[in-house]
């Protein structure tokens, strides 16, 4: 309920501001006027995709459109991607040296 209200308020605020549509579209560019940033801490998520590194020591997962790397023992996850593009269903290469983002 809270998240839905927050998204609704952001959409209403963005609808009032004019959008410049003269430039070339960029998938990583802003989707409209920026309203500021939101920082959060969480210990759970839903509708997430997960892959285990071939060495078995790290997890790769997506959360809210960004990719994260986490030790198999837990701790703080490191964000690998950010921006407007929605990154999800990533996988490690067979040797673990690269990440494939679908």
N, CA and C of each residue as an Amber inpcrd file, in Angstrom:
protein
   306
   0.8200000  -1.1790000   0.0000000   0.0000000   0.0000000   0.0000000
   0.8700000   1.2510000   0.0000000   1.8940000   1.2820000   0.8790000
   2.7710000   2.4430000   0.9510000   3.5080000   2.6460000  -0.3640000
   4.0520000   1.5540000  -0.9420000   4.8000000   1.6620000  -2.1870000
   3.8920000   2.1560000  -3.3090000   2.6670000   1.6600000  -3.3710000
   1.7280000   2.0840000  -4.4000000   1.4380000   3.5730000  -4.2750000
   1.2120000   4.0650000  -3.0670000   0.9550000   5.4860000  -2.8660000
   2.1530000   6.3290000  -3.2550000   3.3660000   5.8720000  -2.9250000
   4.5790000   6.5870000  -3.2740000   4.7330000   6.6740000  -4.7860000
   4.4720000   5.5670000  -5.4850000   4.5770000   5.5650000  -6.9420000
   3.5150000   6.4700000  -7.5540000   2.3090000   6.4720000  -7.0140000
   1.2410000   7.3200000  -7.5190000   1.6140000   8.7900000  -7.3650000
   2.1360000   9.1690000  -6.2000000   2.5190000  10.5610000  -5.9690000
   3.6420000  10.9920000  -6.9040000   4.6040000  10.1170000  -7.1540000
   5.6910000  10.4450000  -8.0700000   5.1550000  10.6200000  -9.4820000
   4.2080000   9.7830000  -9.8950000   3.6270000   9.8980000 -11.2370000
   2.8380000  11.1850000 -11.3830000   2.1030000  11.5640000 -10.3560000
   1.3310000  12.8090000 -10.4120000   2.2680000  14.0030000 -10.4840000
   3.3290000  14.0020000  -9.6810000   4.2810000  15.1090000  -9.6960000
   4.9830000  15.2070000 -11.0450000   5.3390000  14.0750000 -11.6370000
   6.0210000  14.0790000 -12.9290000   5.0890000  14.5170000 -14.0490000
   3.8010000  14.2490000 -13.9230000   2.8460000  14.6100000 -14.9710000
   2.7090000  16.1190000 -15.1080000   2.9870000  16.8710000 -14.0640000
   2.8660000  18.3220000 -14.1050000   4.0330000  18.9980000 -14.8200000
   5.1770000  18.3400000 -14.8940000   6.3650000  18.9400000 -15.4890000
   6.4390000  18.6160000 -16.9760000   6.8420000  19.5920000 -17.8100000
   6.9670000  19.3130000 -19.2470000   8.1470000  18.3780000 -19.5150000
   8.0000000  17.5430000 -20.5070000   9.0420000  16.5870000 -20.8800000
   9.6260000  17.0000000 -22.2220000  10.9580000  17.0700000 -22.2930000
  11.6450000  17.4120000 -23.5360000  11.7340000  16.1620000 -24.4060000
  11.0650000  16.1510000 -25.5240000  11.0600000  14.9940000 -26.4230000
  11.8220000  15.2790000 -27.7120000  12.6960000  16.2800000 -27.7040000
  13.4120000  16.6590000 -28.9160000  14.7080000  15.8850000 -29.1130000
  15.2650000  15.3530000 -28.0490000  16.5400000  14.6530000 -28.1450000
  16.3800000  13.1920000 -28.5120000  17.5110000  12.5150000 -28.7210000
  17.5250000  11.0900000 -29.0250000  17.2050000  10.2980000 -27.7600000
  16.3630000   9.2770000 -27.8850000  15.9750000   8.4670000 -26.7420000
  17.1490000   7.6220000 -26.2780000  17.3320000   7.5470000 -24.9660000
  18.4100000   6.7790000 -24.3510000  17.8150000   5.8790000 -23.2830000
  17.9730000   4.5720000 -23.4330000  17.3940000   3.6280000 -22.4880000
  17.9180000   3.8520000 -21.0670000  19.1230000   4.3830000 -20.9230000
  19.6850000   4.6320000 -19.6080000  19.4470000   6.0520000 -19.1210000
  18.8190000   6.8680000 -19.9410000  18.5360000   8.2450000 -19.5550000
  17.3610000   8.3270000 -18.5970000  17.1350000   9.5050000 -18.0340000
  16.0050000   9.6680000 -17.1140000  14.6740000   9.4730000 -17.8340000
  13.7080000   8.9320000 -17.1150000  12.3890000   8.6740000 -17.6830000
  11.4930000   9.9060000 -17.6180000  11.9370000  10.9310000 -16.9970000
  11.1870000  12.1720000 -16.8310000  11.9140000  13.0390000 -15.8410000
  11.2730000  14.0800000 -15.3630000  11.9280000  14.9430000 -14.3830000
  12.2800000  14.1530000 -13.1250000  13.4890000  14.3470000 -12.6390000
  13.9070000  13.6320000 -11.4340000  13.3100000  14.2880000 -10.2060000
  12.8100000  13.4680000  -9.3140000  12.1620000  13.9540000  -8.0980000
  13.0610000  13.8020000  -6.8790000  14.2950000  13.3900000  -7.0720000
  15.2060000  13.1510000  -5.9550000  15.5450000  11.6710000  -5.8910000
  16.2200000  11.2690000  -4.8630000  16.6070000   9.8690000  -4.7360000
  15.9740000   9.2550000  -3.4970000  15.9750000   7.9540000  -3.4790000
  15.3940000   7.1990000  -2.3730000  16.4090000   6.1520000  -1.9510000
  16.7950000   6.1660000  -0.7080000  17.7130000   5.1670000  -0.1630000
  16.9230000   4.2420000   0.7500000  17.2550000   2.9430000   0.6990000
  16.5590000   1.9870000   1.5510000  17.4680000   0.8280000   1.8900000
  17.1370000   0.1400000   2.9440000  17.8210000  -1.0770000   3.3600000
  16.7710000  -2.1610000   3.4800000  17.0830000  -3.3460000   2.9700000
  16.1330000  -4.4480000   3.0510000  16.8700000  -5.7560000   3.3000000
  16.1700000  -6.7020000   3.8350000  16.7390000  -8.0310000   4.0530000
  15.9420000  -9.0990000   3.3080000  15.0060000  -8.6680000   2.4620000
  14.2110000  -9.6150000   1.6870000  13.6850000  -8.9360000   0.4240000
  13.2470000  -9.7500000  -0.5090000  12.6840000  -9.2470000  -1.7520000
  11.7730000 -10.3060000  -2.3620000  11.0000000  -9.9070000  -3.3540000
  10.1250000 -10.8430000  -4.0500000  10.3850000 -10.7490000  -5.5510000
   9.9810000 -11.7510000  -6.2810000  10.1280000 -11.8310000  -7.7290000
  11.5790000 -11.5820000  -8.1420000  12.4980000 -12.2100000  -7.4130000
  13.9240000 -12.0410000  -7.6780000  14.4560000 -13.2400000  -8.4510000
  15.4830000 -13.0100000  -9.2390000  16.1880000 -14.0680000  -9.9510000
  17.5730000 -14.1970000  -9.3340000  18.0950000 -15.4310000  -9.2680000
  19.3200000 -15.7130000  -8.5430000  20.1930000 -16.6710000  -9.3400000
  21.5020000 -16.4530000  -9.2790000  22.4500000 -17.4070000  -9.8430000
  23.6150000 -17.5460000  -8.8680000  24.1720000 -18.7440000  -8.7880000
  25.3100000 -19.0200000  -7.9110000  26.5670000 -19.0710000  -8.7650000
  27.6180000 -18.3870000  -8.3100000  28.9090000 -18.3850000  -9.0080000
  29.4070000 -19.8220000  -9.1310000  30.0960000 -20.1750000 -10.2230000
  30.5970000 -21.5500000 -10.3810000  31.4750000 -22.0190000  -9.2190000
  32.1700000 -21.1110000  -8.5500000  32.9890000 -21.4930000  -7.3920000
  32.1490000 -21.7240000  -6.1410000  30.8700000 -21.3040000  -6.1920000
  29.9790000 -21.4910000  -5.0580000  30.1810000 -20.4950000  -3.9340000
  30.9250000 -19.4110000  -4.1890000  31.2200000 -18.4650000  -3.1150000
  30.4220000 -17.1660000  -3.1820000  29.7120000 -16.9170000  -4.2950000
  28.9620000 -15.6700000  -4.4550000  27.6030000 -15.9180000  -5.0970000
  26.6800000 -15.0010000  -4.8010000  25.3520000 -15.0120000  -5.4070000
  25.1940000 -13.7710000  -6.2590000  24.5330000 -13.9280000  -7.3900000
  24.1700000 -12.8220000  -8.2620000  22.6490000 -12.7680000  -8.2710000
  22.0740000 -11.5990000  -7.9570000  20.6180000 -11.5050000  -7.9440000
  20.1670000 -10.1410000  -8.4410000  18.8880000 -10.0800000  -8.8250000
  18.3070000  -8.7980000  -9.2200000  17.2830000  -8.3740000  -8.1810000
  17.1790000  -7.0700000  -8.0190000  16.2180000  -6.4820000  -7.0830000
  15.8510000  -5.1050000  -7.6130000  14.5870000  -4.8950000  -7.8780000
  14.0720000  -3.6080000  -8.3520000  14.8040000  -3.0930000  -9.5980000
  15.1730000  -4.0180000 -10.4920000  15.7600000  -3.6330000 -11.7700000
  17.2560000  -3.4090000 -11.7660000  17.9250000  -3.6840000 -10.6600000
  19.3810000  -3.5800000 -10.5950000  19.9640000  -4.9370000 -10.2180000
  21.2380000  -5.1560000 -10.5780000  21.9240000  -6.4080000 -10.2670000
  22.8360000  -6.2190000  -9.0690000  22.8980000  -7.2470000  -8.2280000
  23.7080000  -7.2080000  -7.0120000  24.5420000  -8.4750000  -6.8990000
  25.6960000  -8.3370000  -6.2380000  26.5820000  -9.4550000  -5.9470000
  26.6930000  -9.5670000  -4.4300000  26.5530000 -10.7970000  -3.9100000
  26.5360000 -11.0260000  -2.4730000  27.3460000 -12.2720000  -2.1500000
  28.1150000 -12.2170000  -1.0750000  28.8370000 -13.3940000  -0.6100000
  27.8350000 -14.4820000  -0.2350000  28.1740000 -15.7230000  -0.4740000
  27.2910000 -16.8370000  -0.1290000  27.0750000 -16.8950000   1.3880000
  27.9880000 -16.2830000   2.1540000  27.8770000 -16.2480000   3.6120000
  26.9880000 -15.1120000   4.1090000  26.5250000 -14.2620000   3.1990000
  25.6890000 -13.1270000   3.5880000  26.4910000 -11.8480000   3.6650000
  25.9420000 -10.8550000   4.3380000  26.6160000  -9.5670000   4.4630000
  25.9340000  -8.5130000   3.6040000  26.6970000  -7.5100000   3.2070000
  26.1530000  -6.4160000   2.4080000  26.3520000  -6.7050000   0.9250000
  25.2910000  -6.5700000   0.1520000  25.3590000  -6.8070000  -1.2860000
  25.9850000  -5.6060000  -1.9880000  26.7250000  -5.8630000  -3.0490000
  27.3370000  -4.8070000  -3.8580000  26.4970000  -4.6340000  -5.1250000
  26.0250000  -3.4160000  -5.3790000  25.2220000  -3.1740000  -6.5850000
  26.1480000  -3.1090000  -7.7890000  25.8190000  -3.8780000  -8.8240000
  26.6110000  -3.9190000 -10.0510000  26.0580000  -2.9840000 -11.1280000
  24.7440000  -2.7960000 -11.1630000  24.1380000  -1.9370000 -12.1860000
  23.1530000  -0.9820000 -11.5280000  22.9100000   0.1260000 -12.2090000
  21.8840000   1.0650000 -11.7620000  21.4350000   1.8730000 -12.9770000
  20.4460000   2.6800000 -12.8030000  19.9480000   3.5080000 -13.8930000
  18.5540000   3.1090000 -14.3040000  18.0970000   3.7220000 -15.3790000
  16.7240000   3.5290000 -15.8200000  16.4850000   2.1560000 -16.4550000
  17.5130000   1.5780000 -17.0770000  17.3430000   0.2710000 -17.7020000
  17.0240000  -0.7750000 -16.6460000  16.1170000  -1.7000000 -16.9430000
  15.6830000  -2.7270000 -15.9980000  16.5190000  -3.9760000 -16.2180000
  17.4680000  -4.2280000 -15.3250000  18.3610000  -5.3810000 -15.4240000
  17.7990000  -6.5310000 -14.6000000  17.7020000  -7.7100000 -15.2150000
  17.1580000  -8.8620000 -14.4950000  17.5860000 -10.1490000 -15.1800000
  17.4000000 -11.2580000 -14.4930000  17.7060000 -12.6090000 -14.9560000
  19.1530000 -12.7650000 -15.4270000  20.0890000 -12.1620000 -14.7110000
  21.5070000 -12.2570000 -15.0650000  22.0570000 -13.6210000 -14.6530000
  23.0940000 -14.0470000 -15.3560000  23.7400000 -15.3270000 -15.0840000
  25.2490000 -15.1720000 -15.1810000  25.9810000 -15.9760000 -14.3960000
  27.4300000 -16.0420000 -14.5220000  27.7900000 -16.8510000 -15.7600000
  28.9180000 -16.5060000 -16.3890000  29.4480000 -17.3400000 -17.4610000
  29.9230000 -18.6510000 -16.8440000  30.1130000 -19.7110000 -17.6460000
  30.5330000 -20.9960000 -17.0690000  31.8180000 -20.9320000 -16.2580000
  32.7580000 -20.0490000 -16.6440000  33.9930000 -19.9250000 -15.8740000
  33.8960000 -18.8680000 -14.7650000  32.7540000 -18.1560000 -14.6910000
  32.5410000 -17.1730000 -13.6400000  33.2000000 -15.8320000 -13.8530000
  33.8400000 -15.6350000 -14.9990000  34.5780000 -14.3920000 -15.2290000
  33.6850000 -13.2490000 -15.7370000  32.4860000 -13.5810000 -16.2180000
  31.6040000 -12.5560000 -16.7790000  30.1660000 -12.7770000 -16.2890000
  29.3790000 -11.7050000 -16.4270000  27.9590000 -11.7640000 -16.0890000
  27.1730000 -11.4470000 -17.3410000  26.2060000 -12.2880000 -17.6590000
  25.3150000 -12.0530000 -18.7970000  24.0130000 -11.4920000 -18.2530000
  23.6310000 -10.3180000 -18.7600000  22.3850000  -9.6740000 -18.3510000
  21.4140000  -9.7720000 -19.5070000  20.2600000 -10.3840000 -19.2770000
  19.2900000 -10.5580000 -20.3610000  18.5210000  -9.2890000 -20.6220000
